[in-house]
Amino acid sequence: VGRPSSQCPNCWRTEMSGPRIARLLNDIAVQFAHQPLTVAAESVAQHVITFWDPRMRAALLAMSPAMTEELDPRARAALAVIRHGD
């Protein structure tokens, strides 16, 4: 998922749309619900930086302000950490 195929080299763009990226980030953030917000944000950000494909990170950083309003507070804080690091 999210990788281009020889038949459709840009298919990841459709698959990694803003809503899907937001859902993935929220899913990760939920795993850190037991941690304080700042710790959770750092953990989520580290996961994204370590494991997400650069194109996925680019889609995340290009997310519209309206879309970021739909993020879990931990995911929104992680996005701020990632943006600060770039």
N, C-alpha and C positions, 0 to 999 in steps of 0.2 A: 504494500500500500504506500502510495506516495512516491514510488520510483517510476521513472519513465521507462517505457518499453520501446523496442525498436519500431513498433508500429505506431506508437503515439508518444513521441519524445517529450511532449509538454503536458501529458495527462496529469501529472502531479499537481499542476496549477488548479485544475478543476477539483481534484480530490482534496487538496489542502486549502480549501476556501476559508474565509474568516470564521463562519459558524463552526466548521469542523475543528479548526485550530482552537477556538474558544472552548469547545466541548472537551478536547483533549487536555487543555491546560487546566480546566476545572476538574476533570477526572483525577489528574495528578494532585492538584491542591487538596482534594478531599482526603487523600492518603496522609496528609500532614495536619489534619484537623485537631489532633491531640497536642500539637505544639503551639507555643505562643506565635502570634502573627509574624513577628520579625524573623523568628527562627524558621517558621514554615515558608515564608517568602524566600529566604536564602536557600532552603532545601529544594524548593520547586525550581527556582532559577538555576541552581546547580544542575538539576536533572535535565532541564532544557538545554543548557549550554553543553553538557556532556553527551547527551544521547540524541538530541534532535538533529536532523539533517539541516545544513545551512539554509536550504530553501524554506524549510518549515519555520526556522527562526526568522527569516526575512518576512514571511507571511505574517508571523506574529507581530513583528515590529511595525508592519504596515497596517495593522488592524485599525479600523476607524475608531474615533472616540466613542461613538454610539455603541459599537460592539464591545468596547472595554467596560462599559457600564453593566454588561451582562455577566461579567466575570465574577467569580467567587472573590471575596476580599483578599484571601491568600494569593489567588492567581493574579489579581490586580497589583498587589504589592510585589509579587515576583516579577511581573512585567516591568515595573518601575526599577527594580534591581537590575534586570537585564538591560534596560535602556540606559541606565546610569553607567553600566560597564562598557557600553559600545562607544 
